[in-house]
Amino acid sequence: MGVALCLIAVVLWGLIQIPIKLAKTPARVGLAISLPAALVASALIVLVKGDLCVPELAARDWYFIALMGVLHFSLASFGYLEAVQRAGITTAAPITRFTPLIVVLLHAAISRTPLSPWLTTAAVLVLAGGVLCTRGARQLHPVEHYGNLRLGMFLAVFACFMWSGGYLAVGEISEDIPRSLVTLYGLAFGAVVYWIIVLASGRAKALRRVSRRDVALYVTHGIASYALAYWALFEGIALLGLGQATVIAECWPAAAVVVGIAVFREPMNLQKFLGTLVMIGSAILVIVLS
């Protein structure tokens, strides 16, 4: 069941690249729409499941939920969405494949448990797939896009480290707390922090100029990517463990690459093709051995 939940997240994150790329509104503005939409959807999930009737949360759990929300839903999301719009899906998505290796290594160090050879191998394969996918990025972009490519890759690396910290925070939250509630509270913290950034930077005015089409696209993004995919992932982490679930879920760029090529005709070369296969293989390795 844990594997199935992680794969659901992979599929959702692959498909959700479509509204992100179709939107003409900059991601730094659209995210201010996505997060509230996700918060409403997540609240409905909690109500339907009846997960509000839980013991009072300890201060430690509140701390890690808040940390996860800010890192995952605010900072990492901003960095990645900007990277997609500046450098393309097939460049921005795979470069963040450092995340599972960072999580596996740091989680073992923090929990003081031996490194699993096969899990470490799977994480390295995810990284190798990301390197292959991004190796020919410069050659696949027109000369006039080089500035956007460099900045997009930098933002993708930033998102990678923010996601890693968010995953580690999830691993510290008590297993007694329903994952739907973890998602809801994390989204609340992330949305508040991001809206503070929006208001402080004066970007709130830009929301008035967002078309209805883009509003619908970002609402779709928020519901699918945050409320549903993250809920599925957090449930998967509770069942599989942090390392296994992270490696499987972080193979979602393979789905994003397929979407970028099939839907948007983004360029493909041998490196991207082989990198996608390697990432798929790493997920299969974890599924077979978990």
The 8 nearest C-alpha neighbors of each residue, nearest first, counted from 0:
[[1, 3, 2, 4, 235, 238, 5, 239],
 [0, 2, 235, 4, 238, 3, 239, 5],
 [3, 1, 5, 0, 4, 6, 235, 286],
 [2, 4, 6, 0, 1, 5, 7, 235],
 [5, 3, 7, 231, 1, 6, 235, 2],
 [4, 6, 8, 232, 2, 7, 248, 3],
 [7, 5, 9, 3, 8, 4, 2, 10],
 [8, 6, 4, 10, 5, 9, 3, 11],
 [7, 9, 228, 5, 11, 6, 10, 232],
 [10, 8, 251, 6, 12, 7, 11, 248],
 [9, 11, 13, 7, 8, 12, 14, 6],
 [12, 10, 8, 14, 13, 9, 15, 228],
 [13, 11, 15, 9, 10, 14, 224, 8],
 [12, 14, 255, 254, 10, 11, 15, 16],
 [15, 13, 11, 16, 12, 17, 10, 258],
 [14, 16, 12, 17, 13, 11, 18, 220],
 [17, 15, 19, 14, 18, 13, 20, 255],
 [16, 18, 15, 20, 19, 14, 21, 258],
 [19, 17, 21, 216, 20, 16, 15, 22],
 [20, 18, 16, 17, 22, 21, 15, 220],
 [19, 21, 17, 18, 22, 16, 84, 83],
 [22, 20, 18, 19, 17, 23, 216, 213],
 [23, 21, 213, 24, 19, 20, 18, 216],
 [24, 22, 25, 21, 213, 20, 26, 19],
 [23, 25, 22, 29, 26, 209, 213, 28],
 [26, 24, 27, 28, 29, 23, 81, 22],
 [25, 27, 29, 28, 80, 81, 30, 24],
 [26, 28, 25, 30, 29, 77, 81, 31],
 [29, 27, 26, 30, 25, 31, 206, 24],
 [30, 28, 26, 32, 31, 27, 217, 25],
 [29, 31, 33, 32, 28, 27, 26, 34],
 [30, 32, 29, 28, 33, 34, 194, 193],
 [33, 31, 30, 29, 34, 35, 217, 218],
 [34, 32, 221, 30, 217, 218, 36, 31],
 [33, 35, 37, 36, 190, 32, 221, 31],
 [36, 34, 38, 37, 33, 32, 39, 190],
 [37, 35, 33, 39, 38, 34, 218, 221],
 [38, 36, 221, 222, 226, 34, 40, 35],
 [37, 39, 35, 41, 36, 40, 186, 34],
 [38, 40, 42, 36, 41, 37, 35, 43],
 [41, 39, 37, 43, 42, 38, 226, 222],
 [40, 42, 226, 44, 38, 43, 183, 39],
 [41, 43, 45, 39, 44, 40, 38, 183],
 [42, 44, 46, 40, 41, 45, 47, 39],
 [45, 43, 41, 47, 42, 46, 48, 40],
 [44, 46, 42, 48, 50, 43, 47, 179],
 [47, 45, 49, 43, 44, 48, 42, 50],
 [46, 48, 44, 49, 45, 43, 50, 42],
 [49, 47, 45, 46, 50, 44, 179, 51],
 [48, 50, 46, 47, 51, 45, 52, 44],
 [51, 49, 45, 52, 48, 177, 53, 46],
 [50, 52, 49, 53, 45, 46, 180, 48],
 [51, 53, 50, 49, 54, 55, 46, 177],
 [52, 54, 51, 55, 50, 176, 177, 56],
 [55, 53, 56, 52, 176, 175, 51, 57],
 [54, 56, 53, 57, 52, 176, 58, 60],
 [57, 55, 60, 54, 58, 61, 176, 59],
 [56, 58, 60, 59, 61, 55, 62, 173],
 [57, 59, 61, 60, 62, 56, 63, 55],
 [60, 58, 62, 57, 61, 63, 172, 56],
 [61, 59, 63, 57, 172, 62, 58, 64],
 [62, 60, 58, 64, 59, 63, 65, 57],
 [61, 63, 59, 65, 60, 64, 66, 58],
 [62, 64, 66, 168, 60, 65, 61, 67],
 [63, 65, 67, 61, 185, 66, 62, 60],
 [66, 64, 68, 62, 63, 67, 188, 185],
 [67, 65, 63, 69, 64, 68, 70, 62],
 [66, 68, 165, 64, 70, 65, 168, 69],
 [69, 67, 185, 189, 65, 72, 71, 188],
 [68, 70, 189, 73, 66, 67, 72, 71],
 [71, 69, 161, 74, 67, 165, 68, 75],
 [72, 70, 75, 165, 162, 68, 67, 69],
 [71, 73, 189, 68, 76, 69, 70, 186],
 [72, 74, 189, 69, 76, 193, 71, 70],
 [73, 75, 70, 77, 76, 78, 69, 71],
 [76, 74, 158, 161, 78, 71, 77, 162],
 [75, 77, 79, 78, 73, 74, 72, 80],
 [76, 78, 74, 80, 75, 79, 27, 73],
 [79, 77, 154, 158, 75, 81, 76, 80],
 [78, 80, 82, 76, 155, 81, 77, 158],
 [81, 79, 83, 82, 77, 26, 78, 76],
 [80, 82, 84, 78, 79, 83, 26, 77],
 [81, 83, 151, 79, 85, 80, 154, 84],
 [84, 82, 87, 88, 80, 91, 81, 86],
 [83, 85, 81, 82, 87, 86, 80, 20],
 [86, 84, 147, 82, 151, 83, 87, 81],
 [85, 87, 148, 151, 83, 82, 84, 147],
 [88, 86, 83, 90, 89, 84, 91, 85],
 [87, 89, 83, 91, 90, 92, 259, 255],
 [88, 90, 256, 87, 92, 91, 259, 93],
 [91, 89, 88, 133, 87, 92, 93, 86],
 [90, 92, 88, 83, 82, 94, 155, 93],
 [91, 93, 252, 88, 94, 90, 89, 95],
 [92, 94, 129, 95, 252, 96, 91, 90],
 [95, 93, 129, 96, 91, 92, 155, 133],
 [94, 96, 159, 97, 93, 155, 92, 156],
 [97, 95, 126, 98, 94, 129, 93, 125],
 [96, 98, 95, 126, 100, 99, 101, 159],
 [97, 99, 96, 101, 159, 163, 100, 95],
 [100, 98, 102, 246, 101, 122, 245, 97],
 [101, 99, 122, 103, 102, 98, 97, 104],
 [100, 102, 98, 104, 99, 103, 105, 97],
 [101, 103, 99, 105, 100, 104, 163, 106],
 [102, 104, 100, 106, 242, 101, 105, 99],
 [105, 103, 107, 101, 106, 102, 100, 108],
 [106, 104, 108, 102, 107, 103, 109, 101],
 [105, 107, 109, 103, 108, 104, 102, 110],
 [108, 106, 112, 110, 104, 105, 111, 109],
 [109, 107, 105, 111, 106, 110, 104, 112],
 [108, 110, 106, 111, 107, 105, 112, 104],
 [109, 111, 107, 112, 108, 106, 105, 113],
 [112, 110, 108, 109, 107, 113, 106, 114],
 [111, 113, 107, 110, 114, 108, 109, 106],
 [114, 112, 115, 107, 111, 108, 110, 116],
 [113, 115, 107, 116, 112, 119, 104, 118],
 [114, 116, 118, 117, 119, 113, 120, 107],
 [117, 115, 119, 118, 120, 114, 121, 113],
 [116, 118, 120, 119, 115, 121, 285, 284],
 [119, 117, 121, 115, 120, 116, 122, 285],
 [118, 120, 122, 116, 121, 117, 115, 123],
 [121, 119, 117, 123, 118, 122, 116, 124],
 [120, 122, 281, 124, 118, 119, 123, 117],
 [123, 121, 100, 119, 125, 124, 120, 99],
 [124, 122, 126, 120, 125, 121, 127, 119],
 [125, 123, 127, 121, 126, 122, 281, 128],
 [126, 124, 278, 122, 128, 123, 127, 96],
 [125, 127, 96, 123, 129, 124, 128, 97],
 [128, 126, 124, 130, 129, 125, 123, 131],
 [274, 127, 129, 125, 277, 131, 278, 126],
 [128, 130, 93, 126, 132, 94, 127, 96],
 [129, 131, 127, 133, 132, 128, 134, 126],
 [132, 130, 274, 270, 128, 134, 129, 133],
 [131, 133, 271, 274, 129, 270, 130, 134],
 [134, 132, 136, 130, 90, 131, 135, 129],
 [135, 133, 131, 136, 132, 130, 270, 137],
 [134, 136, 138, 133, 137, 139, 270, 132],
 [135, 137, 133, 139, 138, 134, 90, 140],
 [138, 136, 139, 140, 135, 145, 148, 134],
 [137, 139, 136, 135, 140, 141, 142, 134],
 [138, 140, 136, 137, 135, 266, 141, 267],
 [141, 139, 137, 138, 144, 142, 136, 145],
 [140, 142, 144, 143, 139, 145, 138, 137],
 [143, 141, 144, 145, 140, 137, 146, 138],
 [142, 144, 141, 145, 146, 140, 147, 148],
 [143, 145, 147, 142, 141, 146, 148, 140],
 [144, 146, 148, 147, 142, 143, 149, 140],
 [147, 145, 149, 148, 144, 150, 143, 151],
 [146, 148, 85, 150, 144, 145, 149, 151],
 [147, 149, 86, 145, 151, 146, 150, 152],
 [150, 148, 152, 146, 151, 147, 145, 153],
 [149, 151, 153, 147, 152, 148, 154, 146],
 [150, 152, 82, 86, 148, 154, 85, 149],
 [151, 153, 155, 149, 154, 150, 148, 91],
 [154, 152, 150, 156, 155, 151, 149, 157],
 [153, 155, 78, 157, 151, 152, 156, 82],
 [154, 156, 152, 158, 79, 157, 153, 82],
 [157, 155, 159, 153, 158, 154, 95, 152],
 [156, 158, 154, 159, 155, 160, 153, 78],
 [159, 157, 75, 155, 161, 78, 156, 160],
 [160, 158, 95, 156, 162, 157, 98, 161],
 [161, 159, 163, 162, 157, 158, 164, 156],
 [160, 162, 158, 75, 70, 164, 163, 159],
 [163, 161, 165, 159, 71, 160, 164, 75],
 [164, 162, 160, 166, 165, 161, 98, 102],
 [163, 165, 167, 161, 162, 166, 168, 160],
 [164, 166, 67, 162, 168, 71, 70, 163],
 [167, 165, 169, 163, 168, 164, 162, 170],
 [166, 168, 170, 164, 169, 165, 163, 102],
 [167, 169, 165, 63, 171, 170, 166, 67],
 [170, 168, 166, 171, 172, 167, 165, 67],
 [169, 171, 167, 168, 172, 241, 166, 236],
 [170, 172, 168, 169, 173, 63, 167, 60],
 [173, 171, 60, 169, 170, 63, 174, 168],
 [172, 174, 175, 176, 171, 60, 170, 169],
 [173, 175, 176, 172, 237, 177, 178, 171],
 [176, 174, 173, 177, 53, 172, 54, 178],
 [175, 177, 174, 173, 178, 181, 180, 53],
 [178, 176, 180, 179, 175, 50, 181, 174],
 [179, 177, 181, 180, 234, 233, 182, 176],
 [178, 180, 182, 177, 181, 230, 45, 183],
 [179, 181, 183, 178, 182, 177, 184, 45],
 [182, 180, 178, 184, 179, 183, 185, 177],
 [181, 183, 179, 185, 180, 184, 230, 186],
 [184, 182, 180, 186, 41, 185, 181, 42],
 [183, 185, 187, 181, 186, 182, 180, 188],
 [186, 184, 68, 182, 188, 187, 64, 183],
 [185, 187, 189, 183, 184, 188, 68, 190],
 [186, 188, 184, 190, 185, 189, 191, 183],
 [189, 187, 191, 185, 68, 186, 190, 65],
 [188, 190, 69, 68, 186, 73, 72, 192],
 [189, 191, 193, 187, 34, 188, 192, 186],
 [192, 190, 194, 188, 193, 189, 187, 195],
 [193, 191, 195, 189, 194, 190, 188, 196],
 [192, 194, 196, 190, 195, 191, 73, 189],
 [193, 195, 197, 191, 196, 192, 190, 198],
 [194, 196, 192, 198, 193, 197, 199, 191],
 [195, 197, 193, 199, 194, 198, 200, 192],
 [198, 196, 194, 202, 200, 195, 199, 203],
 [199, 197, 201, 195, 200, 196, 203, 194],
 [200, 198, 196, 201, 197, 195, 202, 194],
 [201, 199, 197, 198, 202, 196, 203, 195],
 [202, 200, 198, 203, 199, 197, 204, 205],
 [201, 203, 197, 204, 205, 200, 198, 28],
 [202, 204, 205, 206, 201, 198, 197, 207],
 [205, 203, 202, 206, 207, 201, 208, 198],
 [204, 206, 207, 203, 202, 208, 209, 28],
 [207, 205, 209, 208, 204, 203, 28, 202],
 [208, 206, 205, 209, 204, 203, 210, 202],
 [207, 209, 206, 205, 210, 204, 24, 211],
 [210, 208, 206, 207, 213, 24, 211, 214],
 [211, 209, 212, 213, 208, 214, 24, 207],
 [212, 210, 214, 213, 215, 209, 216, 208],
 [211, 213, 215, 210, 214, 216, 22, 209],
 [212, 214, 216, 210, 215, 22, 211, 217],
 [213, 215, 211, 217, 212, 216, 218, 210],
 [214, 216, 218, 212, 213, 217, 219, 211],
 [217, 215, 213, 18, 219, 214, 218, 220],
 [216, 218, 220, 33, 219, 214, 215, 29],
 [217, 219, 215, 33, 221, 220, 216, 36],
 [220, 218, 216, 217, 222, 221, 223, 215],
 [219, 221, 217, 218, 223, 224, 222, 15],
 [222, 220, 33, 37, 218, 225, 219, 224],
 [221, 223, 37, 226, 219, 220, 225, 224],
 [224, 222, 227, 220, 221, 225, 226, 228],
 [225, 223, 228, 221, 220, 222, 12, 227],
 [224, 226, 229, 221, 228, 227, 37, 222],
 [225, 227, 37, 41, 222, 229, 40, 223],
 [228, 226, 223, 230, 229, 225, 231, 224],
 [229, 227, 8, 224, 231, 230, 225, 223],
 [230, 228, 232, 225, 231, 227, 233, 226],
 [229, 231, 227, 233, 232, 228, 179, 182],
 [230, 232, 4, 228, 234, 229, 233, 8],
 [233, 231, 229, 235, 5, 234, 230, 8],
 [234, 232, 236, 230, 235, 231, 178, 229],
 [233, 235, 237, 231, 232, 236, 178, 230],
 [234, 236, 1, 232, 238, 233, 237, 4],
 [235, 237, 240, 233, 241, 244, 239, 238],
 [236, 238, 234, 235, 240, 239, 233, 174],
 [237, 239, 235, 1, 236, 240, 234, 0],
 [240, 238, 236, 1, 235, 244, 237, 243],
 [239, 241, 236, 242, 243, 237, 238, 244],
 [240, 242, 236, 244, 243, 245, 170, 239],
 [243, 241, 245, 103, 244, 240, 246, 102],
 [244, 242, 246, 245, 241, 240, 239, 285],
 [243, 245, 236, 247, 241, 246, 242, 239],
 [244, 246, 248, 242, 243, 247, 249, 99],
 [245, 247, 249, 99, 243, 244, 248, 122],
 [248, 246, 282, 244, 245, 249, 250, 243],
 [249, 247, 245, 250, 5, 9, 246, 251],
 [248, 250, 251, 246, 247, 245, 99, 96],
 [249, 251, 248, 252, 247, 278, 253, 282],
 [250, 252, 9, 253, 254, 249, 13, 248],
 [253, 251, 255, 92, 254, 93, 250, 256],
 [252, 254, 275, 256, 251, 255, 250, 257],
 [253, 255, 13, 257, 252, 251, 256, 258],
 [256, 254, 13, 252, 258, 253, 257, 259],
 [257, 255, 259, 89, 253, 258, 254, 252],
 [256, 258, 254, 260, 255, 259, 261, 253],
 [259, 257, 255, 261, 256, 260, 262, 254],
 [260, 258, 256, 263, 257, 265, 262, 261],
 [259, 261, 264, 265, 257, 258, 263, 262],
 [262, 260, 258, 264, 259, 257, 263, 265],
 [261, 263, 258, 259, 260, 264, 17, 265],
 [262, 264, 259, 265, 260, 261, 258, 17],
 [265, 263, 260, 261, 262, 266, 259, 267],
 [264, 266, 260, 263, 259, 267, 89, 87],
 [267, 265, 264, 139, 260, 268, 89, 259],
 [268, 266, 271, 265, 269, 260, 272, 139],
 [267, 269, 271, 270, 272, 266, 135, 132],
 [268, 270, 272, 271, 273, 267, 274, 132],
 [271, 269, 131, 273, 272, 132, 268, 274],
 [270, 272, 132, 274, 268, 269, 273, 131],
 [271, 273, 269, 275, 270, 274, 268, 276],
 [272, 274, 276, 270, 275, 271, 269, 277],
 [128, 275, 273, 131, 271, 132, 277, 276],
 [274, 276, 253, 278, 272, 273, 277, 128],
 [275, 277, 273, 279, 274, 278, 280, 272],
 [278, 276, 280, 274, 128, 279, 275, 273],
 [279, 277, 125, 281, 275, 128, 280, 276],
 [278, 280, 276, 282, 277, 281, 275, 283],
 [281, 279, 277, 283, 278, 282, 276, 284],
 [280, 282, 121, 284, 278, 283, 279, 124],
 [283, 281, 247, 285, 279, 284, 280, 286],
 [282, 284, 280, 286, 281, 285, 287, 279],
 [285, 283, 281, 287, 282, 286, 288, 280],
 [284, 286, 282, 288, 283, 287, 289, 243],
 [285, 287, 283, 289, 284, 288, 282, 2],
 [288, 286, 284, 285, 289, 283, 282, 281],
 [287, 289, 285, 286, 284, 117, 283, 118],
 [288, 286, 285, 287, 243, 239, 284, 2]]
